[in-house]
Amino acid sequence: MIVSPSSVALPAGLLAASLLAGAAYAAPASAAAYPVKAPALTKSTLYTSGALPTADCPEQPVTAGSVASARKYVMPLLNCLNQSWSQQLKKAGIAFSKPRIQFITRPQRVCGEKWPKKTQGLYCPSYRKMVILLDKDIVEQAESLFLMDVISHEYGHHIQNLAGIESAFNRLQYRDKKEYYEQYRRLELQAECFAGAFIGSVWDSLDRTTDDWDYLIDATRESGDEYTKIRDHGKGRNIANWLSRGYKAASPSACNTWSAGAAMVAATPAT
């Protein structure tokens, strides 16, 4: 099972690949995953399904430091995500189902696996479940866009699951770990782009200013490299780039990371 977690520092932007069981590193060169040619990845009908529907999704009031308030904030947001993406997948000819969601307040085993370090959220494909860690780090800044980004990013993994992107990724074979990590970053950066697309589609209904968005982008860009210590993370500027691309387009058409050049999904070197 691949579990896709989000970092504490930048909740939905930096994703740790702590659970990589089953990766095929020893494939012959002729079966290599780079460049990616799998149609489910490079030619998904999501990319030609148009803009996400413009929807009203006013944010609920949220009190910094309150877990109960954060939960009340998330549930209407989840309803908005269900509504928007169900319509989008219908246009793309993809069957839709709602994800499950679980909240925890401290790291624990979820979906049969130990909670990875520095992780704010997980998506478990086999369970079709999002797990959100509402600990001090995120709850104290719940009024910022970080929490929305966490939820929207993990929902992006759900969309990848429903669209067959996640399973197509699992079928890829790799010549070495370097090649594997590059493709894993494409999976994670795409989920971040999907998050941006959703936020962009509902932006006009949010009581937000451009300063809120700029803060999220700047923090992603500046802090990304600091917390990117393993090769499944993209550089901070690349995470910010894909988040911004999705936001500006408000459409999954901007999120084909599988056909992007290697520089657009590059990682900070491990230290």
Rosetta blueprint (number, residue, H / E / L):
1 M L
2 I L
3 V L
4 S L
5 P L
6 S E
7 S E
8 V L
9 A L
10 L L
11 P L
12 A L
13 G L
14 L L
15 L E
16 A L
17 A L
18 S L
19 L L
20 L L
21 A L
22 G L
23 A L
24 A L
25 Y L
26 A L
27 A L
28 P L
29 A H
30 S H
31 A H
32 A E
33 A L
34 Y L
35 P L
36 V L
37 K L
38 A L
39 P H
40 A H
41 L H
42 T H
43 K L
44 S L
45 T H
46 L H
47 Y H
48 T H
49 S L
50 G L
51 A L
52 L L
53 P L
54 T L
55 A L
56 D L
57 C L
58 P L
59 E L
60 Q L
61 P L
62 V L
63 T L
64 A L
65 G L
66 S L
67 V H
68 A H
69 S H
70 A H
71 R H
72 K H
73 Y H
74 V H
75 M H
76 P H
77 L H
78 L H
79 N H
80 C H
81 L H
82 N H
83 Q H
84 S H
85 W H
86 S H
87 Q H
88 Q H
89 L H
90 K H
91 K H
92 A H
93 G L
94 I L
95 A L
96 F L
97 S L
98 K L
99 P L
100 R E
101 I E
102 Q E
103 F E
104 I E
105 T L
106 R L
107 P L
108 Q L
109 R L
110 V E
111 C L
112 G L
113 E E
114 K L
115 W L
116 P L
117 K L
118 K L
119 T E
120 Q E
121 G E
122 L E
123 Y E
124 C E
125 P L
126 S L
127 Y L
128 R L
129 K E
130 M E
131 V E
132 I E
133 L E
134 L L
135 D L
136 K H
137 D H
138 I H
139 V H
140 E L
141 Q L
142 A L
143 E L
144 S L
145 L L
146 F H
147 L H
148 M H
149 D H
150 V H
151 I H
152 S H
153 H H
154 E H
155 Y H
156 G H
157 H H
158 H H
159 I H
160 Q H
161 N H
162 L H
163 A L
164 G L
165 I H
166 E H
167 S H
168 A H
169 F H
170 N H
171 R H
172 L L
173 Q E
174 Y L
175 R L
176 D L
177 K H
178 K H
179 E H
180 Y H
181 Y H
182 E H
183 Q H
184 Y H
185 R H
186 R H
187 L H
188 E H
189 L H
190 Q H
191 A H
192 E H
193 C H
194 F H
195 A H
196 G H
197 A H
198 F H
199 I H
200 G H
201 S H
202 V H
203 W H
204 D H
205 S H
206 L L
207 D L
208 R L
209 T L
210 T H
211 D H
212 D H
213 W H
214 D H
215 Y H
216 L H
217 I H
218 D H
219 A H
220 T H
221 R H
222 E H
223 S H
224 G H
225 D H
226 E H
227 Y H
228 T L
229 K L
230 I L
231 R L
232 D L
233 H L
234 G L
235 K L
236 G H
237 R H
238 N H
239 I H
240 A H
241 N H
242 W H
243 L H
244 S H
245 R H
246 G H
247 Y H
248 K H
249 A H
250 A L
251 S L
252 P H
253 S H
254 A H
255 C L
256 N L
257 T H
258 W H
259 S H
260 A L
261 G L
262 A H
263 A H
264 M H
265 V H
266 A L
267 A L
268 T L
269 P L
270 A L
271 T L
